[in-house]
């Protein structure tokens, strides 16, 4: 009887362990299922947010373009209603308005030059980033800049970079051409050399030689 009782207890323990194992497996499956559902929900949420963000950016760009077109039409209408207006008003009120416009243009160019100088110092010059910092679309920035400077922004920025290159070459005649180019954001020495020659007509090496051996 004792042996039979012991065997029955063992069978009960095995059955209980089997039931516990089955419950644990069920719980594990439920947890895995919940994790999978959570991952899918988070992924879907990110996808919806990304889609909504892209739609918002597209709408914002469209509004910016519409605003620019309206501004251009407004300027044309002003000129149409004042066909004989002098280019530079001589009256007190006209002089004040003209001076305000000149101050605004000067402030605009000063801000542009400040950003370009910082970008050159950081070794990363980007006209698109420049327009963004000016709170303007790239097309609007190009139009405004070209109307004031009579030069494309890319050409203007390149000229300033080469001015800085000439300064660095003069201050560091023993530095390598590649190092100077790297400091100005040129990853390739040949690209830097071509850009320098395009602006000054000589290569950086020739410029350094002219500094070390000035003509008598």
VEXTITOR-477848 format. One record per residue (C-alpha): residue number from 1; residue in one letter; x, y, z. Coordinates in Angstrom, 3 decimals, m for minus. Layout:
<atoms>
(atom NUM "a" (X Y Z))
...
</atoms>
This chain:
<atoms>
(atom 1 "x" (0.000 0.000 0.000))
(atom 2 "x" (2.829 2.397 0.831))
(atom 3 "x" (4.521 1.730 m2.509))
(atom 4 "x" (1.272 2.237 m4.387))
(atom 5 "x" (0.635 5.458 m2.503))
(atom 6 "x" (4.122 6.716 m3.348))
(atom 7 "x" (3.658 5.912 m7.022))
(atom 8 "x" (0.344 7.787 m7.032))
(atom 9 "x" (2.004 10.817 m5.439))
(atom 10 "x" (4.726 10.731 m8.082))
(atom 11 "x" (2.117 10.554 m10.829))
(atom 12 "x" (0.280 13.476 m9.265))
(atom 13 "x" (3.486 15.516 m9.141))
(atom 14 "x" (4.225 14.719 m12.786))
(atom 15 "x" (0.710 15.713 m13.798))
(atom 16 "x" (0.977 18.905 m11.786))
(atom 17 "x" (4.375 19.765 m13.310))
(atom 18 "x" (3.002 19.070 m16.769))
(atom 19 "x" (0.037 21.361 m16.115))
(atom 20 "x" (2.347 24.109 m14.792))
(atom 21 "x" (4.551 23.757 m17.855))
(atom 22 "x" (1.555 24.017 m20.130))
(atom 23 "x" (0.366 27.152 m18.344))
(atom 24 "x" (3.865 28.661 m18.582))
(atom 25 "x" (3.937 27.995 m22.310))
(atom 26 "x" (0.529 29.599 m22.714))
(atom 27 "x" (1.682 32.640 m20.748))
(atom 28 "x" (4.866 32.877 m22.845))
(atom 29 "x" (2.845 32.693 m26.072))
(atom 30 "x" (0.530 35.433 m24.789))
(atom 31 "x" (3.475 37.658 m23.833))
(atom 32 "x" (5.139 37.134 m27.227))
(atom 33 "x" (1.856 37.902 m28.944))
(atom 34 "x" (1.464 41.123 m26.965))
(atom 35 "x" (5.027 42.175 m27.777))
(atom 36 "x" (4.451 41.532 m31.491))
(atom 37 "x" (1.209 43.515 m31.415))
(atom 38 "x" (2.962 46.364 m29.592))
(atom 39 "x" (5.796 46.432 m32.146))
(atom 40 "x" (3.285 46.498 m35.008))
(atom 41 "x" (1.307 49.291 m33.333))
(atom 42 "x" (4.434 51.401 m32.730))
(atom 43 "x" (5.640 50.837 m36.306))
(atom 44 "x" (2.234 51.850 m37.638))
(atom 45 "x" (2.249 54.957 m35.466))
(atom 46 "x" (5.694 56.005 m36.715))
(atom 47 "x" (4.595 55.396 m40.312))
(atom 48 "x" (1.506 57.561 m39.847))
(atom 49 "x" (3.530 60.335 m38.212))
(atom 50 "x" (6.112 60.217 m41.011))
(atom 51 "x" (3.379 60.361 m43.648))
(atom 52 "x" (1.657 63.261 m41.914))
(atom 53 "x" (4.968 65.113 m41.575))
(atom 54 "x" (5.714 64.705 m45.279))
(atom 55 "x" (2.238 65.957 m46.133))
(atom 56 "x" (2.700 68.962 m43.850))
(atom 57 "x" (6.082 69.809 m45.422))
(atom 58 "x" (4.583 69.514 m48.904))
(atom 59 "x" (1.700 71.828 m47.961))
(atom 60 "x" (4.113 74.301 m46.350))
(atom 61 "x" (6.294 74.407 m49.473))
(atom 62 "x" (3.198 74.954 m51.587))
(atom 63 "x" (2.124 77.849 m49.373))
(atom 64 "x" (5.607 79.356 m49.567))
(atom 65 "x" (5.510 79.205 m53.357))
(atom 66 "x" (2.052 80.792 m53.434))
(atom 67 "x" (3.211 83.551 m51.096))
(atom 68 "x" (6.232 84.264 m53.277))
(atom 69 "x" (4.041 84.461 m56.385))
(atom 70 "x" (1.624 86.813 m54.621))
(atom 71 "x" (4.530 89.008 m53.525))
(atom 72 "x" (5.826 89.198 m57.095))
(atom 73 "x" (2.353 90.086 m58.389))
(atom 74 "x" (2.009 92.757 m55.715))
(atom 75 "x" (5.324 94.331 m56.729))
(atom 76 "x" (4.247 94.320 m60.394))
(atom 77 "x" (0.945 95.963 m59.481))
(atom 78 "x" (2.742 98.694 m57.530))
(atom 79 "x" (4.974 99.435 m60.503))
(atom 80 "x" (1.953 99.426 m62.828))
(atom 81 "x" (0.129 102.018 m60.704))
(atom 82 "x" (3.263 104.163 m60.365))
(atom 83 "x" (4.854 103.993 m63.835))
(atom 84 "x" (6.487 107.440 m63.574))
(atom 85 "x" (7.716 107.145 m60.028))
(atom 86 "x" (11.448 107.997 m59.700))
(atom 87 "x" (13.822 105.173 m58.896))
(atom 88 "x" (15.311 107.095 m55.945))
(atom 89 "x" (12.701 109.228 m54.139))
(atom 90 "x" (13.985 112.692 m53.244))
(atom 91 "x" (11.175 113.735 m50.900))
(atom 92 "x" (11.414 113.430 m47.171))
(atom 93 "x" (8.988 110.538 m47.016))
(atom 94 "x" (10.499 108.857 m50.080))
(atom 95 "x" (13.985 109.326 m48.708))
(atom 96 "x" (12.986 107.697 m45.443))
(atom 97 "x" (11.457 104.747 m47.256))
(atom 98 "x" (14.476 104.399 m49.524))
(atom 99 "x" (16.825 104.542 m46.549))
(atom 100 "x" (14.795 101.900 m44.730))
(atom 101 "x" (14.968 99.620 m47.773))
(atom 102 "x" (18.741 100.132 m48.014))
(atom 103 "x" (19.138 99.379 m44.316))
(atom 104 "x" (17.072 96.228 m44.735))
(atom 105 "x" (19.185 95.084 m47.702))
(atom 106 "x" (22.404 95.830 m45.820))
(atom 107 "x" (21.180 93.878 m42.792))
(atom 108 "x" (20.207 90.997 m45.066))
(atom 109 "x" (23.654 90.819 m46.675))
(atom 110 "x" (25.397 91.221 m43.321))
(atom 111 "x" (23.435 88.298 m41.929))
(atom 112 "x" (24.246 86.225 m45.024))
(atom 113 "x" (27.962 86.995 m44.715))
(atom 114 "x" (27.919 86.069 m41.030))
(atom 115 "x" (26.390 82.668 m41.763))
(atom 116 "x" (28.772 82.028 m44.672))
(atom 117 "x" (31.795 82.920 m42.516))
(atom 118 "x" (30.618 80.508 m39.846))
(atom 119 "x" (30.019 77.752 m42.393))
(atom 120 "x" (33.481 78.278 m43.893))
(atom 121 "x" (35.011 78.084 m40.424))
(atom 122 "x" (33.138 74.834 m39.803))
(atom 123 "x" (34.316 73.417 m43.138))
(atom 124 "x" (30.785 72.808 m44.403))
(atom 125 "x" (29.296 75.325 m46.840))
(atom 126 "x" (25.751 74.691 m48.060))
(atom 127 "x" (23.578 77.268 m49.839))
(atom 128 "x" (20.450 75.264 m48.957))
(atom 129 "x" (21.326 75.412 m45.248))
(atom 130 "x" (22.094 79.121 m45.686))
(atom 131 "x" (18.609 79.746 m47.100))
(atom 132 "x" (17.057 77.757 m44.248))
(atom 133 "x" (18.870 79.842 m41.633))
(atom 134 "x" (17.570 82.954 m43.397))
(atom 135 "x" (14.032 81.501 m42.999))
(atom 136 "x" (13.523 81.460 m46.764))
(atom 137 "x" (12.962 78.857 m49.431))
(atom 138 "x" (15.971 78.205 m51.658))
(atom 139 "x" (14.332 79.766 m54.727))
(atom 140 "x" (13.259 82.905 m52.831))
(atom 141 "x" (16.717 83.283 m51.305))
(atom 142 "x" (18.393 82.994 m54.706))
(atom 143 "x" (16.132 85.662 m56.181))
(atom 144 "x" (16.620 88.075 m53.286))
(atom 145 "x" (20.376 87.534 m53.138))
(atom 146 "x" (20.938 87.834 m56.892))
(atom 147 "x" (18.903 91.048 m57.047))
(atom 148 "x" (21.226 92.629 m54.458))
(atom 149 "x" (24.604 91.186 m55.379))
(atom 150 "x" (24.110 90.513 m59.114))
(atom 151 "x" (25.788 87.144 m58.613))
(atom 152 "x" (24.602 83.620 m57.954))
(atom 153 "x" (24.871 82.535 m54.291))
(atom 154 "x" (27.057 79.559 m55.212))
(atom 155 "x" (29.559 81.777 m57.040))
(atom 156 "x" (29.559 84.312 m54.208))
(atom 157 "x" (30.160 81.632 m51.582))
(atom 158 "x" (32.957 80.082 m53.644))
(atom 159 "x" (34.651 83.460 m53.976))
(atom 160 "x" (34.541 83.963 m50.214))
(atom 161 "x" (35.925 80.460 m49.672))
(atom 162 "x" (38.811 81.227 m52.012))
(atom 163 "x" (39.454 84.534 m50.243))
(atom 164 "x" (39.699 82.561 m47.015))
(atom 165 "x" (41.952 80.025 m48.751))
(atom 166 "x" (44.331 82.768 m49.870))
(atom 167 "x" (44.374 84.136 m46.330))
(atom 168 "x" (45.161 80.715 m44.850))
(atom 169 "x" (47.869 80.053 m47.428))
(atom 170 "x" (49.456 83.390 m46.601))
(atom 171 "x" (49.308 82.781 m42.856))
(atom 172 "x" (50.419 79.129 m43.122))
(atom 173 "x" (52.818 78.882 m46.096))
(atom 174 "x" (54.265 75.612 m44.772))
(atom 175 "x" (50.878 73.897 m44.495))
(atom 176 "x" (49.987 71.339 m47.159))
(atom 177 "x" (47.524 72.272 m49.891))
(atom 178 "x" (45.368 69.283 m48.911))
(atom 179 "x" (45.155 70.491 m45.287))
(atom 180 "x" (44.039 73.964 m46.343))
(atom 181 "x" (41.467 72.449 m48.664))
(atom 182 "x" (40.161 70.181 m45.898))
(atom 183 "x" (39.742 73.166 m43.573))
(atom 184 "x" (37.541 74.790 m46.205))
(atom 185 "x" (35.393 71.715 m46.811))
(atom 186 "x" (37.172 70.241 m49.856))
(atom 187 "x" (37.621 66.492 m49.457))
(atom 188 "x" (39.736 66.266 m52.593))
(atom 189 "x" (42.909 68.284 m53.188))
(atom 190 "x" (42.339 68.454 m56.947))
(atom 191 "x" (38.885 69.993 m56.485))
(atom 192 "x" (40.339 72.651 m54.210))
(atom 193 "x" (43.152 73.369 m56.677))
(atom 194 "x" (40.729 73.749 m59.598))
(atom 195 "x" (38.453 76.057 m57.618))
(atom 196 "x" (41.379 78.245 m56.518))
(atom 197 "x" (42.755 78.492 m60.047))
(atom 198 "x" (39.313 79.301 m61.436))
(atom 199 "x" (39.130 82.345 m59.150))
(atom 200 "x" (42.745 83.571 m59.106))
(atom 201 "x" (44.222 82.119 m62.298))
(atom 202 "x" (47.001 80.265 m60.471))
(atom 203 "x" (47.155 77.105 m58.367))
(atom 204 "x" (47.539 77.213 m54.577))
(atom 205 "x" (51.104 75.878 m54.912))
(atom 206 "x" (51.999 78.647 m57.333))
(atom 207 "x" (50.480 81.187 m54.976))
(atom 208 "x" (52.541 79.884 m52.040))
(atom 209 "x" (55.708 80.063 m54.160))
(atom 210 "x" (54.922 83.652 m55.077))
(atom 211 "x" (54.673 84.452 m51.357))
(atom 212 "x" (57.937 82.725 m50.443))
(atom 213 "x" (59.789 84.200 m53.422))
(atom 214 "x" (58.321 87.670 m54.108))
(atom 215 "x" (59.326 89.401 m57.296))
(atom 216 "x" (62.031 92.037 m56.914))
</atoms>
